[in-house]
Amino acid sequence: MHITARTDCAVRALAELARVGSEPLKADALAKATGLAPKFLEAVLADLRHGELVASRRGPDGGYWLARPAADITIADVIRTVEGPLASVRGERPEDVSYSGAAAGLQQVWIAVRVNLRSVLERVSIANVAEGDLPPFVGELTADPGAWRRREPEDE
């Protein structure tokens, strides 16, 4: 899975908004707190607003805040909002592709990949990230030393 700068930015911004609570946070303050480029952050915030993950208000008392509780926003929700489906094959959903011949089973592989992505991303919320309280299964998965090892093509 390729985690884009857009997704990383969105999760970081939402985690910071969760940390500050219901008080509106101006985009420049959010950019400073997260170390994100202001213009890029503004574009991502527009996506998050359109996806109803954040709300905003203009003016001196304005800013951005979470549109729903941080515990109700999963990492999967964020990815779907800023990037689209969690897993796609040539821009199509895995269930919409088909193969014949030697590759006939490949569709099942792509669907299995999506299931595994969902099993993590739909169970970790913005609140988990913001509070540093990740679900136990994340610790179990990352406790495996192999999880931290890079696998280069020549290693295979």
C-alpha positions as a Markdown table, in Angstrom:
| # | Residue | x | y | z |
|---|---|---|---|---|
| 1 | Met | 0.0 | 0.0 | 0.0 |
| 2 | His | 1.3 | 3.4 | -0.9 |
| 3 | Ile | 0.4 | 6.0 | 1.8 |
| 4 | Thr | 0.3 | 9.4 | 0.0 |
| 5 | Ala | 1.4 | 12.7 | 1.4 |
| 6 | Arg | -2.2 | 13.7 | 1.1 |
| 7 | Thr | -3.4 | 10.9 | 3.4 |
| 8 | Asp | -0.5 | 11.5 | 5.8 |
| 9 | Cys | -1.4 | 15.2 | 6.0 |
| 10 | Ala | -5.1 | 14.5 | 6.5 |
| 11 | Val | -4.5 | 12.1 | 9.4 |
| 12 | Arg | -2.0 | 14.4 | 11.1 |
| 13 | Ala | -4.3 | 17.4 | 10.7 |
| 14 | Leu | -7.3 | 15.5 | 12.1 |
| 15 | Ala | -5.2 | 14.2 | 15.0 |
| 16 | Glu | -4.2 | 17.7 | 15.9 |
| 17 | Leu | -7.8 | 18.9 | 15.7 |
| 18 | Ala | -8.8 | 16.0 | 18.0 |
| 19 | Arg | -6.0 | 17.0 | 20.4 |
| 20 | Val | -7.3 | 20.6 | 20.7 |
| 21 | Gly | -10.9 | 19.6 | 21.1 |
| 22 | Ser | -14.0 | 21.5 | 19.9 |
| 23 | Glu | -12.2 | 24.9 | 19.8 |
| 24 | Pro | -11.8 | 26.1 | 16.2 |
| 25 | Leu | -8.2 | 26.1 | 15.0 |
| 26 | Lys | -7.1 | 28.4 | 12.3 |
| 27 | Ala | -5.4 | 26.8 | 9.3 |
| 28 | Asp | -2.1 | 28.7 | 9.9 |
| 29 | Ala | -2.0 | 27.5 | 13.5 |
| 30 | Leu | -2.8 | 24.0 | 12.4 |
| 31 | Ala | 0.0 | 24.1 | 9.8 |
| 32 | Lys | 2.4 | 25.3 | 12.4 |
| 33 | Ala | 1.4 | 22.7 | 15.0 |
| 34 | Thr | 1.7 | 19.8 | 12.4 |
| 35 | Gly | 4.7 | 21.1 | 10.4 |
| 36 | Leu | 2.6 | 20.9 | 7.2 |
| 37 | Ala | 2.9 | 23.3 | 4.3 |
| 38 | Pro | 0.0 | 25.8 | 4.6 |
| 39 | Lys | -1.2 | 25.7 | 1.0 |
| 40 | Phe | -1.1 | 21.9 | 0.8 |
| 41 | Leu | -2.9 | 21.7 | 4.2 |
| 42 | Glu | -5.6 | 24.1 | 2.9 |
| 43 | Ala | -6.3 | 21.8 | -0.1 |
| 44 | Val | -6.5 | 18.8 | 2.2 |
| 45 | Leu | -8.8 | 20.6 | 4.6 |
| 46 | Ala | -11.1 | 21.4 | 1.7 |
| 47 | Asp | -11.3 | 17.6 | 0.9 |
| 48 | Leu | -11.9 | 16.8 | 4.6 |
| 49 | Arg | -14.7 | 19.5 | 4.8 |
| 50 | His | -16.3 | 18.2 | 1.6 |
| 51 | Gly | -16.1 | 14.7 | 3.1 |
| 52 | Glu | -17.8 | 16.0 | 6.3 |
| 53 | Leu | -14.9 | 15.0 | 8.5 |
| 54 | Val | -14.2 | 18.7 | 9.5 |
| 55 | Ala | -16.3 | 21.7 | 9.7 |
| 56 | Ser | -15.2 | 25.3 | 9.4 |
| 57 | Arg | -16.2 | 28.9 | 9.9 |
| 58 | Arg | -14.6 | 32.0 | 8.5 |
| 59 | Gly | -13.8 | 35.2 | 10.4 |
| 60 | Pro | -11.9 | 36.2 | 13.6 |
| 61 | Asp | -13.6 | 33.4 | 15.6 |
| 62 | Gly | -13.3 | 30.9 | 12.8 |
| 63 | Gly | -11.2 | 28.0 | 12.0 |
| 64 | Tyr | -11.5 | 24.2 | 11.6 |
| 65 | Trp | -12.8 | 21.5 | 14.0 |
| 66 | Leu | -13.8 | 17.9 | 13.8 |
| 67 | Ala | -17.3 | 17.5 | 12.4 |
| 68 | Arg | -17.9 | 14.4 | 14.5 |
| 69 | Pro | -16.1 | 12.8 | 17.5 |
| 70 | Ala | -12.6 | 11.6 | 16.8 |
| 71 | Ala | -13.5 | 8.1 | 18.0 |
| 72 | Asp | -16.0 | 7.9 | 15.2 |
| 73 | Ile | -13.5 | 8.8 | 12.4 |
| 74 | Thr | -11.3 | 5.9 | 11.3 |
| 75 | Ile | -8.1 | 6.0 | 9.3 |
| 76 | Ala | -10.1 | 4.2 | 6.5 |
| 77 | Asp | -12.6 | 7.1 | 6.5 |
| 78 | Val | -9.8 | 9.5 | 6.0 |
| 79 | Ile | -8.2 | 7.6 | 3.2 |
| 80 | Arg | -11.6 | 7.2 | 1.4 |
| 81 | Thr | -12.2 | 10.9 | 1.8 |
| 82 | Val | -8.9 | 12.2 | 0.4 |
| 83 | Glu | -7.9 | 9.3 | -2.0 |
| 84 | Gly | -10.9 | 7.1 | -2.8 |
| 85 | Pro | -11.3 | 3.4 | -2.3 |
| 86 | Leu | -8.8 | 1.6 | 0.0 |
| 87 | Ala | -7.8 | -0.8 | -2.7 |
| 88 | Ser | -8.1 | -0.4 | -6.4 |
| 89 | Val | -6.8 | -2.2 | -9.5 |
| 90 | Arg | -6.1 | 0.0 | -12.4 |
| 91 | Gly | -8.6 | 2.5 | -10.9 |
| 92 | Glu | -11.3 | -0.1 | -10.5 |
| 93 | Arg | -12.6 | -1.8 | -7.4 |
| 94 | Pro | -11.3 | -5.3 | -7.0 |
| 95 | Glu | -14.7 | -6.9 | -7.3 |
| 96 | Asp | -15.1 | -5.2 | -10.7 |
| 97 | Val | -12.1 | -6.7 | -12.3 |
| 98 | Ser | -11.8 | -10.2 | -13.8 |
| 99 | Tyr | -9.1 | -12.3 | -15.2 |
| 100 | Ser | -8.9 | -15.4 | -17.3 |
| 101 | Gly | -6.3 | -18.1 | -17.7 |
| 102 | Ala | -3.4 | -18.3 | -15.4 |
| 103 | Ala | -4.4 | -15.1 | -13.6 |
| 104 | Ala | -8.0 | -16.2 | -12.9 |
| 105 | Gly | -7.4 | -16.3 | -9.1 |
| 106 | Leu | -5.9 | -12.8 | -9.0 |
| 107 | Gln | -9.1 | -11.1 | -8.2 |
| 108 | Gln | -9.4 | -13.0 | -5.0 |
| 109 | Val | -5.8 | -11.9 | -4.1 |
| 110 | Trp | -6.8 | -8.2 | -4.6 |
| 111 | Ile | -9.9 | -8.7 | -2.5 |
| 112 | Ala | -7.9 | -10.4 | 0.3 |
| 113 | Val | -5.5 | -7.4 | 0.2 |
| 114 | Arg | -8.5 | -5.0 | 0.7 |
| 115 | Val | -9.9 | -7.2 | 3.5 |
| 116 | Asn | -6.6 | -7.0 | 5.3 |
| 117 | Leu | -6.3 | -3.3 | 4.9 |
| 118 | Arg | -9.8 | -2.9 | 6.2 |
| 119 | Ser | -9.0 | -5.1 | 9.2 |
| 120 | Val | -6.5 | -2.5 | 10.4 |
| 121 | Leu | -7.7 | 0.8 | 9.0 |
| 122 | Glu | -11.3 | 0.5 | 10.0 |
| 123 | Arg | -10.3 | -0.3 | 13.6 |
| 124 | Val | -8.0 | 2.6 | 14.3 |
| 125 | Ser | -9.6 | 5.9 | 14.9 |
| 126 | Ile | -8.3 | 9.5 | 14.9 |
| 127 | Ala | -8.9 | 9.5 | 18.7 |
| 128 | Asn | -6.6 | 6.4 | 19.0 |
| 129 | Val | -3.8 | 8.3 | 17.1 |
| 130 | Ala | -4.3 | 11.6 | 18.9 |
| 131 | Glu | -4.4 | 10.0 | 22.3 |
| 132 | Gly | -1.5 | 7.7 | 21.6 |
| 133 | Asp | -3.8 | 4.8 | 22.6 |
| 134 | Leu | -3.6 | 2.4 | 19.6 |
| 135 | Pro | -5.7 | -0.7 | 19.8 |
| 136 | Pro | -3.8 | -3.7 | 21.1 |
| 137 | Phe | -3.8 | -5.5 | 17.8 |
| 138 | Val | -1.5 | -2.8 | 16.3 |
| 139 | Gly | 1.1 | -3.4 | 19.0 |
| 140 | Glu | 0.8 | -7.2 | 18.3 |
| 141 | Leu | 1.4 | -6.7 | 14.6 |
| 142 | Thr | 4.3 | -4.3 | 15.1 |
| 143 | Ala | 5.9 | -6.4 | 17.8 |
| 144 | Asp | 7.0 | -8.9 | 15.1 |
| 145 | Pro | 10.6 | -7.9 | 14.2 |
| 146 | Gly | 9.8 | -8.9 | 10.6 |
| 147 | Ala | 7.2 | -6.0 | 10.5 |
| 148 | Trp | 10.1 | -3.5 | 10.7 |
| 149 | Arg | 12.3 | -5.2 | 8.2 |
| 150 | Arg | 12.5 | -3.7 | 4.7 |
| 151 | Arg | 12.0 | -6.2 | 1.9 |
| 152 | Glu | 13.8 | -5.2 | -1.2 |
| 153 | Pro | 13.1 | -7.0 | -4.5 |
| 154 | Glu | 16.5 | -8.6 | -4.3 |
| 155 | Asp | 15.6 | -10.1 | -0.9 |
| 156 | Glu | 12.7 | -12.0 | -2.2 |
